[in-house]
Each structure stands twice: as structure tokens, then as C-alpha cells.
Amino acid sequence: MDEKQQIRAVTRSVEDQILSLRGQRVILDSVLAGLYGVPVKVLNQSVRRNSDRFPTDFMFQLDEEETALLRSQIVTLDAGRGRHTKFRPLAFTEQGVAMLSGVLRSDRAVMVNIEIMRTFVRLRRMLSENADLARRLEEMERTYDAKFKVVFDAIRGLMTPASRPGKPIGFV
């Protein structure tokens, strides 16, 4: 498998790594560093050296509450010095990720950025199609009588993402 195929395979999971924070879709610095094949420290140093390229709508640092929520997702932490970050993570919006291609100038960074941009575009398209479908569904519901209410409710149920039930914690 060549490098382009490897990058595409890795970025397929990018959709799962895109978070919604402060009303924006973002990717954390640790995820991006892994995709670019550089340590998080190197990525963050490059960003800080070029801080004028990253206004707050391109990148922001998580506050303490957001960081605590993120850490609470990890049930157990590995013991040992240097195993976990001491600093609050940086979150990059779509524009921030695009700006990273100018800061990180490797061929890999350019290819990864292209794939991430495609992922953001796919997500945006899916969201707009879903919103358009919901609007059309409401229009149809207004025009047809109550007999079809069950059908419309079923369609709405299919449009909303299913929540994954968590495993029970503790002794059974």
C-alpha cells in the first residue's frame, strides 16, 4: 500500500474524530498530530510560532471544563510519568486545519489536509441533505392527513442517529 492509500485509510476514521465544541466542528491537536505523523508537541510549536495565522475562529484551546469532560471519557488512565498531556488540547476548525497545510510543509501534511477537507465537505453535505429532507418531510406532513403520522414519525426516527447504549459499570 503506497502512502496515499495509507493516508486515505487513516482519514476514513476522521469522521469519528470530529467533535462538536462551542457550536463548531473541530479536530483535536492529538488527532491531527497522529495523522500528520508528528508529535503533538511539534504540531503545537509550529502553531504557536505562526499564531497570527490562527485566529480564534480557526483554532482555540479547550477550557478546563471541556478538558475535564474529554478526560472523563477515558475511564482509566495509565500510570507513569509523561503518559498524559499536561496542557489543555487545541481544537482546530475546518479553516484551522486548512491553515495547517501552510505551517506544516511536508508532502504528507498536504495529502492529509486534502483528505480532511474532503471529510469536512462530506459532513457538511450530509447535514444539509438531512436538513433539506427534514424540511420536505414537514411540508408533506402538513399536506397529508393524520393517517400518515406514523409513517412520518418512523422516517424521523431513521433520520436521527441512534445512541449507542453503554456497557453497565460495576458488578452484575
TARAJO-V951849 format. One record per residue. N is the residue number from 1. D_FIRST is the distance of its C-alpha to the first C-alpha in whole Angstrom. Layout:
n=N d_first=D_FIRST
n=N d_first=D_FIRST
This chain:
n=1 d_first=0
n=2 d_first=4
n=3 d_first=7
n=4 d_first=8
n=5 d_first=6
n=6 d_first=6
n=7 d_first=10
n=8 d_first=11
n=9 d_first=10
n=10 d_first=12
n=11 d_first=15
n=12 d_first=15
n=13 d_first=18
n=14 d_first=19
n=15 d_first=22
n=16 d_first=23
n=17 d_first=23
n=18 d_first=26
n=19 d_first=29
n=20 d_first=32
n=21 d_first=35
n=22 d_first=38
n=23 d_first=37
n=24 d_first=34
n=25 d_first=31
n=26 d_first=29
n=27 d_first=26
n=28 d_first=27
n=29 d_first=26
n=30 d_first=25
n=31 d_first=22
n=32 d_first=21
n=33 d_first=21
n=34 d_first=19
n=35 d_first=16
n=36 d_first=17
n=37 d_first=17
n=38 d_first=21
n=39 d_first=23
n=40 d_first=26
n=41 d_first=29
n=42 d_first=27
n=43 d_first=26
n=44 d_first=30
n=45 d_first=31
n=46 d_first=30
n=47 d_first=31
n=48 d_first=34
n=49 d_first=35
n=50 d_first=34
n=51 d_first=36
n=52 d_first=38
n=53 d_first=35
n=54 d_first=34
n=55 d_first=37
n=56 d_first=38
n=57 d_first=37
n=58 d_first=33
n=59 d_first=33
n=60 d_first=35
n=61 d_first=36
n=62 d_first=36
n=63 d_first=40
n=64 d_first=41
n=65 d_first=41
n=66 d_first=38
n=67 d_first=36
n=68 d_first=39
n=69 d_first=37
n=70 d_first=34
n=71 d_first=35
n=72 d_first=37
n=73 d_first=33
n=74 d_first=32
n=75 d_first=35
n=76 d_first=35
n=77 d_first=34
n=78 d_first=33
n=79 d_first=36
n=80 d_first=36
n=81 d_first=36
n=82 d_first=33
n=83 d_first=31
n=84 d_first=32
n=85 d_first=32
n=86 d_first=36
n=87 d_first=36
n=88 d_first=35
n=89 d_first=32
n=90 d_first=31
n=91 d_first=31
n=92 d_first=29
n=93 d_first=30
n=94 d_first=28
n=95 d_first=30
n=96 d_first=29
n=97 d_first=25
n=98 d_first=26
n=99 d_first=28
n=100 d_first=26
n=101 d_first=24
n=102 d_first=27
n=103 d_first=27
n=104 d_first=24
n=105 d_first=23
n=106 d_first=20
n=107 d_first=17
n=108 d_first=15
n=109 d_first=18
n=110 d_first=19
n=111 d_first=15
n=112 d_first=16
n=113 d_first=19
n=114 d_first=19
n=115 d_first=17
n=116 d_first=20
n=117 d_first=22
n=118 d_first=21
n=119 d_first=21
n=120 d_first=25
n=121 d_first=26
n=122 d_first=24
n=123 d_first=27
n=124 d_first=29
n=125 d_first=29
n=126 d_first=29
n=127 d_first=32
n=128 d_first=34
n=129 d_first=34
n=130 d_first=35
n=131 d_first=38
n=132 d_first=39
n=133 d_first=39
n=134 d_first=41
n=135 d_first=43
n=136 d_first=44
n=137 d_first=44
n=138 d_first=47
n=139 d_first=49
n=140 d_first=49
n=141 d_first=50
n=142 d_first=53
n=143 d_first=54
n=144 d_first=54
n=145 d_first=56
n=146 d_first=56
n=147 d_first=55
n=148 d_first=51
n=149 d_first=51
n=150 d_first=49
n=151 d_first=46
n=152 d_first=46
n=153 d_first=45
n=154 d_first=43
n=155 d_first=41
n=156 d_first=41
n=157 d_first=40
n=158 d_first=37
n=159 d_first=36
n=160 d_first=36
n=161 d_first=33
n=162 d_first=34
n=163 d_first=35
n=164 d_first=33
n=165 d_first=36
n=166 d_first=36
n=167 d_first=36
n=168 d_first=40
n=169 d_first=41
n=170 d_first=43
n=171 d_first=45
n=172 d_first=45
